C-alpha cells in the first residue's frame, strides 16, 4: 500500500493530470487498452456489443503501449477518474487490490448473469488461476499468449536437420543450435546463428520452471530464483544466448527481424509473433512447443481485464456483460485468429474456421497444447518490483557478462526478499 501511495504521488508529479483521458460519464463504459496493432479488430467486437447495449455503450481508448497505460491508470486513480475497465498485468492487479481500487469479479461470475458450469470448464484453467486470489476472481483473461519455438524449416533441411523433428530437450536444442551456427566468411563471427531471443524474465522463467525451480517458495514468502535449479537455468541461458557462440539475445524485439531475414535457425518468442511473421518471410515456417528438461513448462503472458470500483453499479454490470461478450467462444476465436494470441477457451479449437487456421500452421496445435501444463508469473505484490529487479539486476547483467549467474541471482533474490519483508 505504501508503494502504491508513493507511485500515485510520483506519477502525479511526472504526469500532468490534463494529459489523462477523462473518466467515463455515467452513461458509458470506458475501456483503456494498449492493443495498438489490433485496435481495428478490437473495435469491431466493441461495435457489435454496442449495438446490443445502446443504453450504455463501451468507449475504447488506445494507450498504445503498456507503460503508458500503467502511467495513465496511476494518474487517473490519483485524480479520482479511473476508467471503468482496463487491461492490466497481474502484478498491477495485486497492487491495485491492496489499494482497494479494483472490483472483485467473483460476485458477478457467481451471479444471475454469471458464468455457467460450461463456461467455468471452458476457459483455460491456467488463465483463471492467474486471475484468482485467495479463491476469488479479481480479473478476467483477455489477450493471453504462450511461449513458442519458431524455426526455419529451410535452414533445418539445408543443415541436415529434420524439419519435422525440432528440439524437444535442452540438450537437443543446444546441439541443433551448434549445427545451425555457421561462419561463412571465416572472420570468427557467425553469419548464421542457431537461436535468438529477447533477454527477458520470461525466457529465464521458462528455463527455471523446466528445470524444476520456481520464483517463490510455496507460501510466497521467500524468493527462490537463486536455487541450484535457478542458477543452472541462468547458466544455460548464458550458454545459449550470452556467450554468443551459438545464439544471441537482444533487449528489444530486433531479434525477430534477424529471424525474418533468414539469418537465425530458431527463435523463442510469444505465440503472438505468428502475426508478425505471416506474409513477411520467404521460407517455410516451423512452429513447436518449447524444449523441456525435468518438466515440460511454458509461461503464459499477456494482460487480463480489471473493473475499477469507482464505477457506478450500472457501469459495473455492463462492464461484466462486455467482458463475457469479448471472451465468448465466437469472439475469442476471432481475436485469436486475428492476433496470434492463444484462444482463452477450449471450445475455440472446435470452431471450423479455427480448425482451418490451425491446419495451415503445422505445430501450432502442439504449441497451444502447452497450455495444459503452462504456468503463470507470480501475482503477489512483491513481484511488481521483483520482476524489474530480476530483469535489470540479474538477467541483463549476466547477458552482458558483468556478473555470474550465481552472484546476480543471489543479490536479486535478496532484494526481492527485502520487498517481502517490508510488507509490499
PABA-548929 format. One record per residue (C-alpha): x, y, z; residue number from 1. Coordinates in steps of 0.05 Angstrom, whole numbers. Example, Ala and Ser with C-alpha at 12.3 -4.5 7.8 and 13.67 -1.06 7.14 Angstrom:
! PABA-548929
       x       y       z  seq
     246     -90     156    1
     273     -21     143    2
***
This chain:
! PABA-548929
       x       y       z  seq
       0       0       0    1
      58      47      16    2
      89      34     -52    3
      22      47     -86    4
      13     114     -50    5
      85     133     -68    6
      73     113    -141    7
       9     155    -143    8
      45     216    -116    9
     105     206    -162   10
      63     200    -225   11
      21     260    -205   12
      85     300    -206   13
     111     269    -271   14
      46     266    -310   15
       3     328    -314   16
     -68     305    -300   17
     -90     344    -361   18
     -57     290    -403   19
    -102     236    -373   20
    -162     212    -411   21
    -225     234    -374   22
    -264     184    -334   23
    -329     158    -361   24
    -395     193    -359   25
    -449     154    -322   26
    -480     134    -389   27
    -419      97    -418   28
    -366      47    -401   29
    -294      67    -416   30
    -244      14    -435   31
    -169      31    -433   32
    -125     -15    -473   33
     -57     -20    -508   34
     -77     -61    -569   35
     -50     -11    -619   36
     -33     -62    -674   37
    -100     -97    -667   38
    -144     -37    -650   39
    -189     -47    -711   40
    -202    -120    -692   41
    -219     -99    -621   42
    -264     -41    -643   43
    -303     -87    -689   44
    -322    -130    -629   45
    -338     -69    -588   46
    -383     -41    -642   47
    -423    -106    -642   48
    -430    -103    -567   49
    -453     -30    -570   50
    -509     -48    -619   51
    -535     -95    -566   52
    -526     -45    -509   53
    -541      25    -538   54
    -562      49    -469   55
    -492      40    -441   56
    -440      36    -497   57
    -367      18    -488   58
    -319      72    -509   59
    -248      48    -522   60
    -185      90    -510   61
    -120      65    -541   62
     -59      79    -497   63
     -13      47    -550   64
      37      17    -501   65
      32     -18    -434   66
      80      31    -400   67
      36      89    -420   68
     -26      50    -398   69
       2      38    -329   70
      22     111    -320   71
     -46     135    -342   72
     -81      87    -294   73
     -40     111    -235   74
     -51     184    -252   75
    -125     174    -265   76
    -134     138    -198   77
     -99     196    -164   78
    -146     244    -198   79
    -207     203    -178   80
    -223     189    -252   81
    -204     117    -268   82
    -235      83    -329   83
    -289      30    -319   84
    -247     -26    -349   85
    -173     -33    -366   86
    -122     -84    -387   87
     -74     -99    -330   88
     -17    -145    -315   89
     -28    -186    -253   90
      28    -151    -215   91
     -12     -87    -226   92
     -75    -121    -204   93
     -43    -144    -139   94
     -21     -73    -125   95
     -90     -45    -141   96
    -125     -97     -98   97
     -82     -77     -39   98
    -101      -5     -52   99
    -175     -21     -55  100
    -181       5    -126  101
    -209     -53    -166  102
    -274     -92    -161  103
    -277    -165    -143  104
    -309    -202    -202  105
    -328    -265    -164  106
    -399    -240    -145  107
    -412    -224    -219  108
    -385    -292    -242  109
    -429    -327    -190  110
    -490    -282    -200  111
    -553    -288    -242  112
    -516    -266    -305  113
    -452    -301    -286  114
    -413    -360    -315  115
    -446    -426    -328  116
    -415    -493    -309  117
    -395    -500    -382  118
    -360    -432    -380  119
    -320    -449    -318  120
    -295    -512    -352  121
    -284    -480    -420  122
    -238    -423    -400  123
    -166    -448    -395  124
    -152    -464    -323  125
     -83    -432    -323  126
    -115    -366    -345  127
    -168    -369    -290  128
    -115    -388    -238  129
     -75    -326    -256  130
    -137    -282    -243  131
    -155    -315    -177  132
    -132    -291    -108  133
    -150    -330     -45  134
    -205    -366     -83  135
    -237    -304    -114  136
    -236    -278    -185  137
    -208    -207    -188  138
    -191    -201    -261  139
    -210    -237    -325  140
    -167    -267    -381  141
    -164    -229    -446  142
    -102    -225    -491  143
     -62    -285    -469  144
      -3    -318    -503  145
      43    -378    -492  146
     117    -381    -506  147
     133    -417    -571  148
     193    -441    -611  149
     193    -416    -683  150
     242    -446    -732  151
     265    -440    -804  152
     248    -507    -836  153
     290    -490    -898  154
     352    -478    -856  155
     339    -542    -818  156
     338    -581    -883  157
     399    -546    -911  158
     438    -562    -848  159
     418    -635    -849  160
     368    -629    -791  161
     299    -660    -797  162
     248    -603    -803  163
     195    -649    -775  164
     234    -660    -711  165
     250    -595    -676  166
     287    -600    -609  167
     248    -628    -550  168
     301    -624    -496  169
     354    -574    -473  170
     409    -619    -499  171
     376    -626    -567  172
     366    -550    -570  173
     439    -537    -555  174
     463    -590    -605  175
     418    -565    -661  176
     439    -493    -648  177
     511    -514    -656  178
     496    -547    -723  179
     457    -487    -748  180
     511    -436    -730  181
     557    -420    -789  182
     616    -372    -800  183
     614    -369    -876  184
     668    -316    -886  185
     716    -343    -833  186
     722    -278    -794  187
     707    -311    -728  188
     637    -283    -722  189
     577    -327    -742  190
     538    -304    -802  191
     482    -353    -786  192
     460    -366    -715  193
     426    -424    -681  194
     377    -384    -639  195
     357    -314    -620  196
     310    -287    -567  197
     297    -227    -523  198
     335    -226    -457  199
     274    -228    -414  200
     245    -252    -348  201
     201    -297    -389  202
     258    -333    -424  203
     292    -345    -358  204
     226    -364    -325  205
     214    -418    -377  206
     281    -449    -362  207
     272    -441    -287  208
     206    -478    -288  209
     230    -531    -337  210
     288    -545    -290  211
     242    -557    -231  212
     252    -489    -198  213
     204    -432    -183  214
     204    -358    -169  215
     180    -362     -97  216
     171    -413     -42  217
     103    -446     -38  218
      80    -395      15  219
     105    -337     -27  220
     149    -311      30  221
     218    -325       0  222
     247    -314     -69  223
     277    -379     -96  224
     306    -355    -161  225
     376    -367    -133  226
     363    -441    -121  227
     410    -491    -154  228
     356    -500    -207  229
     354    -425    -219  230
     430    -418    -224  231
     433    -476    -272  232
     377    -446    -314  233
     413    -379    -318  234
     478    -413    -337  235
     442    -449    -394  236
     412    -383    -416  237
     482    -354    -418  238
     508    -414    -458  239
     453    -405    -509  240
     448    -330    -515  241
     500    -293    -474  242
     564    -327    -497  243
     546    -311    -569  244
     575    -376    -594  245
     511    -409    -620  246
     459    -355    -608  247
     448    -285    -583  248
     397    -242    -547  249
     373    -171    -554  250
     339    -127    -503  251
     285    -108    -551  252
     249    -143    -609  253
     305    -135    -661  254
     317    -210    -659  255
     252    -220    -696  256
     278    -182    -756  257
     340    -226    -759  258
     297    -288    -758  259
     252    -260    -812  260
     314    -246    -854  261
     333    -319    -851  262
     397    -308    -810  263
     374    -348    -750  264
     351    -420    -746  265
     306    -415    -686  266
     271    -361    -647  267
     238    -365    -578  268
     180    -316    -573  269
     107    -306    -557  270
      54    -342    -598  271
      34    -272    -619  272
      97    -269    -662  273
      60    -311    -712  274
      21    -250    -733  275
      86    -212    -746  276
     115    -268    -787  277
      56    -286    -832  278
      66    -258    -901  279
     134    -229    -883  280
     181    -288    -893  281
     205    -325    -955  282
     220    -391    -921  283
     176    -447    -893  284
     160    -433    -821  285
     161    -485    -766  286
     124    -478    -700  287
     136    -522    -639  288
     128    -525    -564  289
     188    -505    -522  290
     241    -558    -507  291
     237    -583    -436  292
     284    -613    -385  293
     259    -642    -319  294
     190    -616    -337  295
     154    -590    -398  296
     134    -519    -380  297
     120    -455    -416  298
      99    -390    -386  299
      37    -352    -406  300
      39    -278    -418  301
      -9    -221    -434  302
     -58    -180    -394  303
    -125    -190    -362  304
    -184    -144    -352  305
    -200    -107    -287  306
    -260     -66    -267  307
    -249      -5    -223  308
    -294       1    -163  309
    -306      75    -171  310
    -354      59    -228  311
    -428      61    -217  312
    -467      -4    -206  313
    -496       3    -276  314
    -427      12    -306  315
    -401     -48    -269  316
    -458     -92    -292  317
    -448     -70    -364  318
    -372     -80    -357  319
    -385    -152    -336  320
    -431    -163    -395  321
    -377    -135    -441  322
    -324    -180    -411  323
    -367    -241    -424  324
    -382    -217    -495  325
    -309    -203    -511  326
    -288    -272    -488  327
    -346    -315    -513  328
    -327    -371    -560  329
    -342    -333    -624  330
    -304    -270    -605  331
    -246    -306    -571  332
    -237    -346    -635  333
    -238    -284    -678  334
    -188    -250    -633  335
    -140    -309    -632  336
    -141    -317    -707  337
    -130    -242    -720  338
     -75    -231    -668  339
     -39    -296    -654  340
     -59    -293    -581  341
     -78    -360    -552  342
    -153    -377    -551  343
    -176    -367    -479  344
    -229    -421    -487  345
    -221    -494    -505  346
    -284    -491    -548  347
    -249    -443    -596  348
    -209    -502    -623  349
    -273    -535    -647  350
    -296    -476    -689  351
    -289    -495    -763  352
    -252    -431    -782  353
    -203    -443    -725  354
    -190    -513    -748  355
    -173    -488    -818  356
    -127    -435    -787  357
     -92    -487    -744  358
     -82    -535    -802  359
     -48    -480    -841  360
       5    -473    -787  361
      34    -541    -771  362
      58    -545    -699  363
      11    -490    -673  364
     -35    -541    -642  365
      24    -571    -604  366
      44    -502    -582  367
     -25    -488    -555  368
     -25    -556    -521  369
      27    -528    -474  370
     -29    -491    -440  371
     -48    -556    -405  372
      18    -553    -366  373
      34    -478    -372  374
      46    -433    -312  375
      34    -360    -300  376
      81    -310    -270  377
      76    -295    -195  378
      18    -249    -178  379
      39    -226    -109  380
      53    -152     -97  381
     128    -164     -86  382
     133    -185    -159  383
     114    -115    -181  384
     184     -92    -163  385
     216    -162    -163  386
     206    -171    -237  387
     245    -109    -253  388
     300    -129    -204  389
     306    -196    -239  390
     308    -166    -309  391
     356    -109    -295  392
     396    -135    -235  393
     406    -206    -258  394
     388    -223    -330  395
     416    -161    -364  396
     480    -163    -322  397
     492    -237    -337  398
     477    -230    -411  399
     526    -171    -415  400
     579    -212    -380  401
     584    -166    -319  402
     561    -217    -267  403
     560    -292    -258  404
     492    -328    -255  405
     501    -346    -181  406
     523    -276    -160  407
     469    -240    -198  408
     412    -285    -175  409
     433    -284    -102  410
     436    -209    -100  411
     370    -203    -136  412
     336    -254     -91  413
     359    -214     -30  414
     328    -150     -58  415
     262    -186     -72  416
     263    -215      -1  417
     272    -145      26  418
     209    -125     -12  419
     171    -181      20  420
     197    -165      90  421
     179     -92      81  422
     106    -112      73  423
      98     -96      -1  424
***
